[in-house]
Amino acid sequence: MAADGTASGIGINAKACSGCRMCEQVCVFFHEREFNPRRARIKVLINEKEGINAPLLCSQCKSCISTCNRDALSWDDKVGVVRVDAEKCNNCGLCIEACEEGAIFMDPISGIVNICDLCNGDPECVKWCPEDVLSLIDSSDLKAVPADSA
C-alpha cells in the first residue's frame, strides 16, 4: 500500500534491465525460502538476439478473478493484490489463459498458480534490483509507465 492508502503496483523501466534475474531470486526466496527461479512470481524475459531484457509481473488488473470457476482468486483490498487460495486452486490454468499480460505462472512444484502479491505490500524485487528497473508506484499509474521509459 502506498503511504496515502492507495493501492500500489510495480513500475518497470525495461531499458535499464541487465537481465541479472536478481528479482526472480529474491521473489522466490521470500515466498518459498529457496532459490529456484522457475517458482518466481516475476520472470525476466530475455531476447539475446536483440539484447533486450524485460521483467514481467502482474499489474493487478483483476481480469483473472472472474475466470476462476473454483473461487480460488480474490481481491485483497488491504494490500491491493490478487490473492490465490491454494486450497481451492485445482491448477486448471484458466486464469493463466485469461491474463492478457502473460503474468500468471504455474508453480512447477506445487501446481498452484503464482501471482505477484507485492510481497504483502513491501516488494523484495524493488528493494533488491541493482539497476533500479523496478519501482513501487500508485497502481493507477501502472498503465501510464512505458516499458522503455528512461
GUVOTI-663093 format. One line per 4 residues: number of its first residue (from 0); their letters; for each residue z, x, y of N, C-alpha, C, O. Coordinates in steps of 0.1 Angstrom, whole numbers, plus 2048, in hexadecimal, padded with zeros to 3 digits. Each point is the difference from the previous one (the first is absolute). Last residue first. Example, Ala and Ser with C-alpha at 12.3 -4.5 7.8 and 13.67 -1.06 7.14 Angstrom:
<sedos>
1 = SA = 847 880 7EA 800 809 80B 808 7F8 80B 801 805 80B | 7FE 7FE 7BC 800 7F7 80C 800 809 80C 807 80A 800
</sedos>
This chain:
<sedos>
149 = ASDA = 73C 881 83C 805 80D 801 80E 801 806 806 80A 802 | 7DC 7D1 7DD 805 803 80E 807 80E 800 805 805 7F6 | 7E3 7E1 7E6 7FC 80D 804 806 804 80E 7FA 808 807 | 80C 7CD 7E3 803 80A 7F6 7FD 80E 804 806 809 7FB
145 = PVAK = 808 7D0 828 7F4 804 7F9 804 80B 7F6 808 809 803 | 816 7CF 811 800 80E 7FF 7F4 805 7F8 800 7FD 7F4 | 80D 7D5 813 7FA 805 80C 7FF 810 800 7FA 806 808 | 81B 7DD 7D6 7F1 7FE 800 7F9 807 80C 7F4 803 7FF
141 = LDSS = 83C 7FE 7FF 7FA 807 7F4 7F1 7FF 800 7F9 80A 7FE | 82A 7E3 821 7F7 80B 805 7F8 806 7F4 7F7 808 802 | 82B 7D7 7F9 7F6 7F9 807 7F5 80A 805 7F5 7FC 803 | 834 813 7E7 7F5 7FB 7F7 7F5 7F9 807 7F5 7FF 7FB
137 = DILS = 828 829 819 802 7F2 800 7F4 7FB 7F7 7F4 803 803 | 818 82E 7F2 7FC 7F9 80C 803 7F1 7FE 803 7FC 7F5 | 803 83A 7F7 806 7F3 7FF 7FC 7F9 80D 803 804 80B | 7E0 824 7DD 80A 7FD 80A 805 7F2 7FE 7F8 7F7 7FC
133 = LVDE = 7E8 836 7ED 806 7F3 7FF 80B 7FE 80A 807 809 804 | 7E2 81F 7F9 7F5 7F7 7FE 805 7F2 800 7F9 7F6 805 | 81B 839 802 802 7F4 808 7F5 7F6 800 7FC 7FA 80A | 80C 82F 7DC 7F5 800 80A 801 7F4 809 7F8 7FE 809
129 = PCWK = 826 80B 7D1 7FF 80D 808 7F6 800 80B 801 808 809 | 81D 7D0 7DD 7F2 804 802 7FF 80C 80A 804 7FF 80B | 825 7E7 7E8 7FD 80D 7F9 7F2 805 802 7FC 80B 7FD | 817 7CB 815 80A 80B 803 7FB 80D 7FB 802 80B 807
125 = VCEP = 7E6 7CD 7EF 7FF 803 80E 808 80C 804 7FC 809 807 | 806 7E7 7CD 7F3 806 802 7FF 804 80F 7FA 80A 803 | 82C 7DD 7EE 801 80E 7FD 7F3 807 803 800 80C 805 | 813 7C5 811 7F6 806 7F8 801 810 7FE 7FF 807 80A
121 = DGNC = 820 7CE 802 801 80E 805 7F7 808 7F7 804 808 7F8 | 802 7C9 800 801 801 80F 800 80E 806 800 802 80C | 7FE 7F3 7C4 80A 7F7 806 802 802 80F 80B 7FE 805 | 7D1 817 7E5 80D 806 7FB 80C 7F9 807 809 806 805
117 = LDCI = 7C9 7EA 7FD 805 808 80B 80E 806 7FD 808 803 809 | 7DB 7E7 7D8 80B 7F8 805 807 807 80C 80B 7FD 804 | 7C3 802 7DC 809 807 80A 80A 7F6 805 7FD 7F5 804 | 7F1 803 7CC 7FB 7FD 80D 80A 807 80A 80C 800 7FE
113 = NVIG = 7E6 7FD 7CA 807 807 80A 7F9 7FD 80E 7F4 801 801 | 810 7E6 7CA 7F8 804 80C 80A 807 80A 80B 7FD 802 | 7FC 805 7C8 803 7F7 80C 7F8 805 80C 7FE 80C 801 | 806 80B 7D4 7F6 7F5 7FF 802 7F5 80B 7FA 7F6 800
109 = SIPD = 81D 837 7F4 807 7F3 7FF 7F6 7F4 7FE 804 7F6 7FB | 7E9 836 809 80B 801 7F6 807 7F2 7FE 802 7FC 7F5 | 7DA 80D 82B 7FB 803 7F2 80B 801 7F6 7FD 7FF 7F4 | 7FE 7E3 83A 807 80B 7FB 7FC 803 7F2 802 7F7 7F7
105 = MFIA = 7DF 7F2 82E 807 7FD 7F4 808 80D 7FC 7FA 80A 7FE | 7F6 7E6 835 7FE 809 7F5 808 7FC 7F4 80C 7FB 802 | 7DE 7F6 832 80A 7FC 7F6 7FC 808 7F3 7F5 800 7FC | 7F0 801 82C 80D 807 803 80B 7FB 7F7 80C 804 802
101 = GEEC = 7C3 7EF 80B 802 808 7F4 80D 808 800 800 80B 7FA | 7EE 7D4 827 801 80E 803 801 809 7F4 7FF 80D 801 | 800 7C3 7FD 7F3 804 807 800 80F 803 7F6 807 801 | 824 7DC 7D8 803 809 80B 7F3 805 806 7F9 808 7F9
97 = AEIC = 80A 7DC 7DF 800 7F9 80D 802 809 80C 7FD 7FC 80B | 805 814 7C8 7F2 7FB 803 800 7FA 80D 7F5 801 807 | 835 80C 7EA 7F8 80C 802 7F1 7FC 804 7FB 805 809 | 823 7D9 7EA 803 805 80E 7F8 80C 803 7FC 802 80B
93 = LGCN = 801 7EC 7C9 7FA 7F7 80A 802 805 80E 7F7 7FF 809 | 81A 814 7CB 7F7 807 80A 7F9 7F7 80A 7F7 805 807 | 82C 7F8 7D2 7F2 7F9 7FF 7F6 807 809 7F4 800 7FD | 83F 808 7F7 7F5 809 801 7F2 7FB 7FE 7F8 806 7FA
89 = NCKE = 834 7E3 80A 7FA 801 7F3 7F4 809 7FF 7F8 800 7F7 | 837 7F3 82A 7F3 806 7FF 7FC 802 7F2 807 806 7F7 | 825 7EB 816 7F6 7F6 800 7F2 805 7FE 7F7 7F9 7FB | 82F 824 808 803 7F6 7F5 7F5 7F6 7FF 7FE 7FB 7F5
85 = ADVR = 802 824 82F 7FC 806 7F3 802 7F7 7F4 7F9 801 7F7 | 7FE 7F5 83E 80B 7FD 7F6 7FB 805 7F3 7F8 7F9 7F9 | 7FA 816 83B 7FB 7FD 7F2 80D 7FE 7F8 809 808 7FF | 7E9 7F4 839 809 805 7F5 7FA 7FC 7F3 7FA 7F5 7FE
81 = VVGV = 7F5 814 838 7FE 7F8 7F4 809 806 7F5 800 80D 7FE | 80E 7F7 837 7F7 806 7F5 7FE 7F5 7F5 808 7F7 7FE | 817 80D 82B 7F2 7FE 804 7F7 806 7F6 7F6 806 803 | 83C 7F7 800 7FA 80D 801 7F1 7FE 805 7FA 809 806
77 = KDDW = 821 7D0 7F5 809 80A 806 7F9 80D 802 803 806 80B | 7E8 7D5 7E0 800 7FF 80E 809 80B 806 7FD 805 80B | 7E7 7F7 7C7 80D 803 804 800 801 810 7FC 80A 805 | 7E3 7DD 7D3 801 807 80D 80F 802 804 808 7F6 7FF
73 = SLAD = 7DF 807 7CE 806 7F8 80B 801 809 80C 7FF 80C 800 | 7EE 7F1 7C8 7FF 806 80D 806 7F6 80B 7FE 7F4 7FF | 7FF 801 7D3 806 80D 7FF 800 807 80E 807 80A 802 | 7E9 7C9 7EA 80A 801 80C 807 80D 7FF 80C 801 804
69 = RNCT = 7CF 7F0 7E0 80D 801 7FA 80B 801 80B 80C 802 7FD | 7C4 7FD 80A 803 7F4 7F9 80D 800 7F9 804 7F6 7FA | 7E3 824 832 809 802 7F4 804 7F3 7FA 807 7F8 807 | 7DF 80D 822 7F8 802 7F4 808 801 7F3 7FB 7FF 7F5
65 = SICS = 816 7FE 839 7FB 7F3 7FB 7F8 801 7F3 7FE 7F6 7F9 | 813 832 81D 80B 7F8 7FC 7FB 7F3 7FA 805 7FC 7F5 | 7DF 827 820 802 801 7F2 80A 7F5 7FB 800 7FC 7F4 | 7F5 80C 83B 7F6 7F9 7F9 802 800 7F1 7FB 7F7 7F9
61 = KCQS = 820 81F 82C 805 7F5 7F9 7F5 7F8 7F8 803 7F6 7F9 | 800 835 823 7F8 7F5 805 804 7F3 7FA 7FD 7F5 805 | 811 83E 7FB 809 7F4 7FF 7F9 7F3 806 806 7F9 808 | 7E8 834 7EE 802 7FD 80E 809 7F4 802 802 7FB 80B
57 = CLLP = 7F7 82D 7CC 800 7F2 804 803 7FE 80E 809 807 806 | 7DF 826 7EA 80C 7F9 7FC 800 7F2 806 7F8 7FD 809 | 7ED 837 7F3 7FE 7F2 7FE 80D 7F9 7FC 806 805 7F6 | 7E3 82C 822 80B 7F9 7FA 7FD 7F1 7FF 7FA 7FB 80A
53 = ANIG = 7E2 82F 7F9 805 7F3 806 80B 7FA 7F8 7FE 7FC 7F5 | 7DD 831 814 80C 7FC 7F9 805 7F4 807 800 800 80C | 7CF 820 7F1 808 7F5 806 80C 7FD 7F7 7FE 7FE 7F4 | 7D9 820 808 80C 806 806 809 7F6 807 806 803 80A
49 = EKEN = 7D0 7F8 7DB 7FF 7FE 80E 80C 806 807 800 801 80D | 7FC 804 7C4 7F3 803 805 7FF 7FF 80F 7FA 808 807 | 82E 7EC 7E2 7FE 80E 801 7F3 804 806 7FE 809 808 | 823 7CC 7FA 7F1 802 7FE 7FD 80F 803 7FE 803 80C
45 = ILVK = 831 7DD 7E8 7FA 80D 804 7F1 800 7FD 7FC 7FD 7F4 | 833 7E1 814 7F2 801 7FB 7FA 80C 805 800 803 80C | 834 7EF 7EB 7F7 807 809 7F3 801 7F9 7FE 806 7F6 | 82D 7D5 806 7F6 809 7FA 7F8 807 80B 7FC 7FA 80A
41 = IRAR = 835 7E8 7ED 7F6 805 809 7F7 80A 7F9 805 807 7F7 | 81F 7E7 7F3 7FC 7F3 807 7F6 804 80B 7FC 7F7 807 | 80F 825 7C8 802 7FE 80F 7FB 7F3 805 7F7 7FA 7FB | 806 81C 7D8 80A 7F5 802 802 7FD 80E 808 7F7 803
37 = RPNF = 7DE 82E 7ED 7F9 7F4 7FB 808 7F3 802 7FB 7F5 7FF | 815 838 80C 7F8 7F9 80A 7F9 7F4 7FB 7FC 7F7 808 | 830 823 7EA 7F5 7FB 7F9 7F7 7F8 809 802 7F4 801 | 830 824 7FD 7F4 804 807 7F4 7FD 7F7 7FD 807 7F7
33 = EREH = 837 7E0 80E 7F7 809 7F8 7F4 804 809 7FD 7F9 80A | 824 7E3 7FF 808 80D 7FE 7F9 809 7F6 806 807 7F7 | 7EC 7CD 81D 801 802 7F2 809 80C 7FC 803 802 7F4 | 7F4 7EF 83B 801 7F4 7F8 803 802 7F1 807 7F8 7FA
29 = FFVC = 7F5 82D 826 809 7F6 806 802 7F4 7F6 80B 7FB 7FE | 7D5 825 7F7 80D 805 7FE 80B 7F6 805 80A 7FE 7FA | 7C8 7F9 80D 804 7FE 7F2 80E 805 7FD 807 7FB 7F8 | 7E8 80C 834 800 7F1 7FD 805 7FE 7F1 80A 7F9 7FE
25 = VQEC = 7ED 833 812 80D 7FB 805 802 7F1 7FD 80B 7FB 7FE | 7CC 81A 7F4 80B 805 7F9 80E 7FB 805 808 7FC 7F8 | 7CF 7F7 81E 801 7FB 7F2 80C 805 7F9 807 7F8 7F9 | 7F0 81A 831 804 7F2 801 801 7F9 7F3 809 7F9 7FD
21 = MRCG = 7E6 833 807 80E 800 801 805 7F2 801 80B 7FC 7FA | 7C7 817 803 806 7F5 7F7 80F 800 800 806 7FB 7F7 | 7D3 81F 821 80B 807 7F9 807 7F7 7F6 807 804 7F6 | 7D2 7F6 82B 7FF 7FE 7F1 80B 806 7F8 7FF 802 7F4
17 = SCAK = 7F9 7FC 83D 7FC 80C 7FA 7FE 7FE 7F1 7FA 808 7F9 | 805 7D7 836 805 802 7F2 7FA 80C 7FA 7F3 801 7FF | 804 7EB 82E 809 80B 7FF 805 803 7F2 806 80A 7FD | 7DC 7D2 80E 7FA 80C 804 809 80C 7FE 7FB 80C 7FE
13 = ANIG = 814 7C7 7FB 7F9 806 7F5 7FA 80D 804 7FF 809 7F7 | 829 7D9 81B 7F6 808 807 7F9 809 7F5 804 80B 7FE | 81B 7C5 801 7FA 80B 7FA 7F6 807 809 7F7 7F9 805 | 839 7E3 7F9 7F3 804 806 7FB 80C 7FA 807 809 7FC
9 = IGSA = 81D 7D1 7F3 7FD 80E 801 7F2 801 805 7F6 7FB 7FB | 831 7DE 80F 7F6 804 7F6 7FE 80F 802 806 806 808 | 820 7CF 807 7F9 80C 802 7F6 803 7F5 801 7F9 7F5 | 81A 7DA 825 7FC 807 7F4 7F8 80C 803 7F9 801 80A
5 = TGDA = 82B 7EE 819 7F3 7FC 7FB 7FD 808 7F4 805 80B 7FD | 823 7FB 81E 801 7F6 7F6 7F3 7FB 7FB 7FF 7F7 7F7 | 80C 82E 827 801 7F4 807 800 7F4 7F7 7FF 7F4 804 | 7FE 839 7EC 80C 7FF 807 801 7F2 807 80C 7FB 802
1 = AM = 7D6 808 7D3 800 807 80D 80D 7FD 807 807 7F6 7FC | 7F3 809 7CE 800 7F8 80C 800 809 80C 807 80A 801
</sedos>
